[in-house]
Amino acid sequence: MADEVEGGPEMISLREVARRLVAEGVVEAISHQRVSQLSRDDPAFPPVSTIGRSKAVDWRAALPYFQKRKSRQGERTDLKDRDEG
């Protein structure tokens, strides 16, 4: 692809992911706790590495993930898997 960036991954902490998402206008607001939750619960989340005591992700993989992700604020996802009856 012509728009690929050369070099290795740009590993940043999940806290920095949250900060950059807001700074770049991808989302209006997001906490690092929410980014961490998504990294644990969403199988589509980019691979996470442990660096020291921090979790890190490649920014070049995280940015497209969040740009494509549909926000479901306030949706009761805990009720979706419950059997009726």
C-alpha positions as CSV (number, residue, x, y, z in Angstrom):
1,M,0.0,0.0,0.0
2,A,1.2,3.5,-0.8
3,D,0.1,5.0,2.5
4,E,1.8,2.5,4.8
5,V,4.3,4.0,7.2
6,E,7.8,2.5,7.2
7,G,9.5,1.3,10.4
8,G,8.4,-0.8,13.3
9,P,5.3,-0.5,15.4
10,E,4.6,2.7,17.4
11,M,3.9,1.1,20.8
12,I,2.1,3.3,23.3
13,S,0.4,2.8,26.6
14,L,-3.4,2.3,26.8
15,R,-3.5,5.6,28.8
16,E,-1.8,7.3,25.8
17,V,-4.2,5.7,23.4
18,A,-7.1,7.3,25.3
19,R,-5.3,10.7,25.3
20,R,-4.5,10.6,21.6
21,L,-8.1,9.5,20.6
22,V,-9.5,12.6,22.3
23,A,-6.7,14.9,21.1
24,E,-7.1,13.8,17.4
25,G,-10.9,14.1,17.6
26,V,-11.6,10.4,17.0
27,V,-13.9,10.3,20.1
28,E,-15.3,13.1,22.2
29,A,-14.2,11.4,25.5
30,I,-12.8,8.1,26.6
31,S,-11.0,6.9,29.7
32,H,-7.9,4.7,29.8
33,Q,-10.0,2.3,31.9
34,R,-12.5,2.0,29.0
35,V,-9.6,1.4,26.6
36,S,-8.3,-1.3,29.0
37,Q,-11.7,-2.9,29.2
38,L,-12.0,-3.0,25.4
39,S,-8.5,-4.6,25.2
40,R,-9.6,-7.4,27.5
41,D,-13.2,-8.0,26.2
42,D,-13.2,-7.2,22.4
43,P,-11.6,-10.0,20.3
44,A,-11.2,-7.4,17.5
45,F,-8.9,-5.2,19.6
46,P,-5.4,-5.0,18.3
47,P,-2.8,-7.2,20.1
48,V,-1.6,-5.9,23.4
49,S,1.9,-6.3,24.8
50,T,3.2,-5.9,28.3
51,I,6.0,-3.5,28.7
52,G,7.2,-3.3,32.3
53,R,4.0,-2.9,34.3
54,S,2.1,-1.2,31.5
55,K,0.0,-2.6,28.7
56,A,0.9,-1.2,25.2
57,V,-0.6,-1.4,21.7
58,D,0.6,-0.4,18.3
59,W,-0.9,3.1,17.6
60,R,-1.0,2.3,13.9
61,A,-3.3,-0.7,14.6
62,A,-5.3,1.0,17.4
63,L,-6.3,4.1,15.5
64,P,-8.2,2.3,12.7
65,Y,-9.8,0.1,15.3
66,F,-11.3,3.1,17.0
67,Q,-12.2,4.9,13.8
68,K,-14.3,1.9,12.6
69,R,-15.7,1.1,16.0
70,K,-19.4,2.0,16.6
71,S,-20.0,3.5,20.0
72,R,-22.9,1.9,22.0
73,Q,-23.1,4.2,24.9
74,G,-25.8,3.3,27.4
75,E,-26.7,0.0,25.6
76,R,-27.4,-2.9,28.0
77,T,-25.1,-5.5,26.5
78,D,-25.5,-7.7,29.6
79,L,-29.0,-8.5,28.5
80,K,-28.3,-9.6,25.0
81,D,-26.9,-13.0,25.8
82,R,-29.6,-13.8,28.4
83,D,-32.1,-16.6,27.4
84,E,-35.7,-15.6,27.3
85,G,-37.8,-17.6,29.6
